[in-house]
Amino acid sequence: AANAAADRVRGGRERILLVDDEDDLIYAGQKILQRLGYAVVACTGGLKALEAFRAAPHRFDLVITDQTMQDLTGDQLTKSMKAIRQDLPVIICTGFSESLNKESAIAAGATSFLMKPVHLNEMAASIREALDG
């Protein structure tokens, strides 16, 4: 049974840009993604992430961003990145939010939208879906 669970949680080798404005969430997210095999570049805040992305737009295979950040919201960040690279898959994560729902996230250009707390299986499946889709 343990193997079946491991099989369901598929990782990969792609490069992910992880964005959040809370250091502890960045740290935890980075560890989880690295355990799944991904190469992770973590940025604290939307503006730093946009700067890193602009410097090398094709360096990243996927962006995972928080919605609620002080400097730039996840949907704003997504719009800015998609203006540079239209084919970029983006996953927006959010806690309770009246400002963003699945429809508005998709309208901003997100590939998918996850409500926090995000479970490992759900995150792993969304990543594969975004990258393989």
C-alpha positions as CSV (number, residue, x, y, z in Angstrom):
1,A,0.0,0.0,0.0
2,A,2.9,2.3,0.7
3,N,4.2,1.9,-2.8
4,A,0.7,2.7,-4.3
5,A,0.6,5.9,-2.4
6,A,4.1,6.9,-3.6
7,D,3.1,6.1,-7.2
8,R,0.2,8.4,-6.9
9,V,2.4,11.3,-5.8
10,R,4.4,11.8,-9.0
11,G,7.3,14.2,-9.0
12,G,9.5,15.4,-11.8
13,R,12.7,17.2,-12.8
14,E,11.3,20.4,-14.0
15,R,12.3,23.9,-12.7
16,I,9.7,25.6,-10.5
17,L,9.6,29.2,-9.4
18,L,8.0,29.3,-6.0
19,V,6.6,32.6,-4.8
20,D,5.2,33.6,-1.4
21,D,5.9,36.5,1.0
22,E,6.1,34.3,4.1
23,D,9.6,32.8,4.6
24,D,8.3,29.8,6.5
25,L,5.9,28.8,3.7
26,I,8.7,29.3,1.1
27,Y,11.0,27.1,3.1
28,A,8.3,24.3,3.6
29,G,7.2,24.5,0.0
30,Q,10.7,24.3,-1.3
31,K,11.5,21.2,0.8
32,I,8.4,19.4,-0.4
33,L,9.0,20.3,-4.1
34,Q,12.6,19.2,-3.8
35,R,11.6,15.9,-2.2
36,L,9.4,15.4,-5.3
37,G,12.5,15.9,-7.4
38,Y,11.9,19.4,-8.8
39,A,14.6,22.1,-9.0
40,V,13.2,25.0,-7.1
41,V,14.0,28.7,-7.1
42,A,12.2,30.4,-4.3
43,C,11.3,34.1,-4.2
44,T,10.0,36.1,-1.3
45,G,7.4,38.4,-2.8
46,G,6.0,39.0,-6.2
47,L,8.3,41.8,-7.3
48,K,11.5,39.7,-6.6
49,A,9.8,36.8,-8.5
50,L,9.0,39.0,-11.5
51,E,12.6,40.3,-11.5
52,A,14.0,36.8,-11.5
53,F,11.5,35.7,-14.2
54,R,12.2,38.7,-16.5
55,A,16.0,38.0,-16.2
56,A,15.4,34.5,-17.7
57,P,11.8,33.8,-18.7
58,H,12.6,30.3,-20.2
59,R,14.5,29.2,-17.1
60,F,11.3,28.1,-15.4
61,D,8.9,25.3,-16.4
62,L,6.2,26.3,-13.9
63,V,5.4,29.1,-11.4
64,I,3.6,28.4,-8.1
65,T,2.5,31.6,-6.4
66,D,0.6,32.7,-3.4
67,Q,-2.3,35.1,-4.1
68,T,-2.1,37.4,-1.1
69,M,1.3,39.2,-1.0
70,Q,2.2,42.7,0.1
71,D,3.9,43.9,-3.1
72,L,2.1,42.2,-5.9
73,T,-0.8,39.8,-5.8
74,G,-0.6,36.3,-7.4
75,D,-3.0,37.2,-10.2
76,Q,-1.1,40.5,-11.0
77,L,2.1,38.5,-11.0
78,T,0.6,35.9,-13.3
79,K,-0.7,38.6,-15.8
80,S,2.8,40.2,-15.9
81,M,4.6,36.9,-16.5
82,K,2.1,35.7,-19.1
83,A,2.6,39.0,-21.0
84,I,6.2,37.9,-21.3
85,R,5.7,34.2,-21.9
86,Q,2.2,33.1,-22.8
87,D,2.8,29.4,-22.6
88,L,4.0,29.5,-18.9
89,P,2.0,27.3,-16.6
90,V,1.1,29.0,-13.3
91,I,-0.6,27.7,-10.2
92,I,-2.1,30.2,-7.8
93,C,-2.6,29.2,-4.2
94,T,-4.8,31.1,-1.8
95,G,-6.4,30.9,1.6
96,F,-9.9,32.3,2.2
97,S,-10.1,35.1,-0.4
98,E,-13.0,37.1,-1.7
99,S,-10.8,38.8,-4.2
100,L,-9.9,35.7,-6.1
101,N,-11.7,32.5,-7.1
102,K,-11.0,29.8,-9.6
103,E,-12.7,31.8,-12.4
104,S,-10.8,35.0,-11.8
105,A,-7.5,33.1,-11.4
106,I,-8.0,31.4,-14.8
107,A,-9.0,34.8,-16.3
108,A,-5.7,36.1,-15.0
109,G,-3.9,33.4,-16.9
110,A,-3.4,30.8,-14.2
111,T,-3.4,27.1,-15.2
112,S,-4.9,26.1,-11.9
113,F,-6.0,27.4,-8.6
114,L,-5.6,25.7,-5.2
115,M,-7.1,26.5,-1.8
116,K,-4.8,26.4,1.2
117,P,-4.0,24.4,3.1
118,V,-2.9,22.4,0.0
119,H,-2.3,18.7,0.5
120,L,0.8,17.1,-1.0
121,N,-1.1,14.8,-3.3
122,E,-3.2,17.6,-4.6
123,M,-0.1,19.8,-5.1
124,A,1.8,17.0,-6.9
125,A,-1.2,16.2,-9.1
126,S,-1.7,19.9,-10.0
127,I,2.0,20.3,-10.9
128,R,2.0,17.3,-13.2
129,E,-1.3,18.4,-14.8
130,A,0.0,21.9,-15.4
131,L,3.3,20.7,-16.8
132,D,1.9,17.7,-18.8
133,G,-1.3,19.5,-20.0
